[in-house]
Amino acid sequence: MPHDAARACASTTGADPLLAAVALLAAFVPLLAAGGAAPPPTTTVPIGVGVVLDLATGLGKKSLLSLEMALEDLYAAHPNFSTRVRLHVRDSDRDVVTAASAALDLIRDEKVSVVIGPQSALQAEFVTYLANKTKVPVISFSATGDAAIQYHLPYFLRACAKDSFQAAAIASFVEEC
């Protein structure tokens, strides 16, 4: 497959949760097509997917690269898919308000079907509330807290482990120190 060296680098530097987000996205691609009716194979249906990342960080750059490579691999393996995911990328600039503004732009102006990101848990929580209001799903690979679940936000998909799942391991580590 293309980009094996970049994929190995991304997987060893903490971008693994993004793979779960990509897998969720791949599962949603057929569902995002209007009405479930399959167009003729010669026609493609573009599916807008918003991506909000901190593009100045290494994780943001690797996450975007991972998404692009996953889509390339997906369509190389399945050239007959009639849907084509189009990534609409916005930089959150490490800021909660900028992330929310970017998500709102993607949802209202670009009419994306789903938003992936943002990177920080606080940004993801804020964007999730916006997404719930506009009924556009958010796939987060960084929101590890319970706020989105606690307030029952049905348009939120967590693609990472909850903080509470890691508590026992952290407590054991602290005991040993």
N, C-alpha and C positions, 0 to 999 in steps of 0.2 A: 504494500500500500504506500501511497505517497507520504512524504513527511515523517518517516520513521524516526529520524534523529530528533526532530523538533518534538515529536510526540513523546519520546523517551525523556527528553529534558523537561517537558511540561508535567509528566506524570511523577517525576521524582522531586519536583519543587513545590508540591502542594496544590496542584490544580485538579486533583482527583475528584473532588466533589462536583466539579464542572461536568465530568463525564456522566454523572447521574442526571444533571440538568439536560444534557444533550440527548440522553436516552429517553427522558420524558418528552422532550421536544419531538424526537423521531416518532414516538408513539402518537403524538397529537397531530402530526402533519396530515394524515388521511382524514382525521376528524375535523380539521379546520376548513376543509374545502366546503363550499356552500352546499347545504342540503344533502350531502353525501352522494349526490349524483356524479358519476364518473364521466368526465368529458371525453371526447374522442382522443385516442393516444397521440394524435398529431398536435393537440392543443395543450398548452401548459397553463396552469392556474397559479399565479404568484400569491404567496402567503407572506404577509408582512410580519416580521418578528422584531420587536424592539429589544435592544441590548443596552443596558446602562451599566457602565463600568468606570472605575478610576483608571483612566488610560495612562496616567503618569507613573503608575506603579508597575512593578514586574508582574504581579499577579493579574492585573488588569490586561496587560499586553498578552500574557500567556493564555488567559481565559479567552480573549478574542481570537487568538490564533487557533486555540483548540476548537472553538465553535466553527471557524472557517474550514479547518481540516476535516472535522466531523461531517460537515455538509458535503464537502468535496468527496469524501469517502462514501457517504450515503448515496450520492447520485452516480458515482462510478460503479458501485455495486448494484444499483437499481436504476439504470438509465430509462426504464419505461415508466417511472413515476410521473404522473401528470402534474403533480404539485411541485412548485419550486419555492423554497424558502428564500426570502430576501431579507437579509439582516439590515436593520436601520440602527446604527450605532450612535450613542451619545456618551459624552464624557461627564461623569458626575463631579469631577474636579475635587474629590474628597470632601464634598459638602452635602449635607442633608437637603437643603433647600434647592440646590442645583440638581440633585438627583431627582427630586420630586418634580421640578420644572421640566427636566428632560423626559421623565415618564409621561407627564401630562402632554407634552409636545408630541411624543410618539403615539399616544392613545388618541388624541383629538385631531392632530394635523396629518400624521402618517397613517392613521387608521390601522395600527398593528393589531394582530389577533392575540398576541401574548407578549409579555415582557419578561426578559431574562435579566436577573440582577436586581438591584445593584450589589456592590461588593460588601459594604459594611452592614452589620445587623441593624443599626439605627436607621440607615438609609432604606434598607429593605422593609423595615416595619412601617415607615412613613409611606413609602410607595405602595405597599400592600393595602393601606387604607384607601388610597386614591383608586387603586385597581378595583377594590371591592365596590366603590361608589360607581365606577364606570363599567363594571362587570367584564373587565379584561383580566384574565389570569396572569399571575406573577409567579415565575419559577425562580426561587431563591436558593443559591448554593452557599449562602452565608448567614441567613437568619436562623441562629441556633437557639434563640430564646423562645419563650412560650407565649409572647404577647399575641401573635397572630392566631394561635390556636385558642388561647384563653377567651378572646373576644369573638370567636367563631367567624372567621373571615373565609368564606367558601371559595374565593378566587385566589387563594394562596396555596402554592405547592412547595413544600420544603424538600430540597434535594441534598440535605446534609443531616448529620446526627444532632439531636437536641443536646443542649448543655447538660441536662440532668443525666443523660446516658453516660457522660464522661465523669460525673462526680465521684463515683466509687474509685475509679482509676486515679484520679487526682488525690483523693483522700489517702489512698494507699501509698502513693508517692510521698506525700507530706509526712505520713507516719514514719516512713523509712528514713527521712532526712533528719 
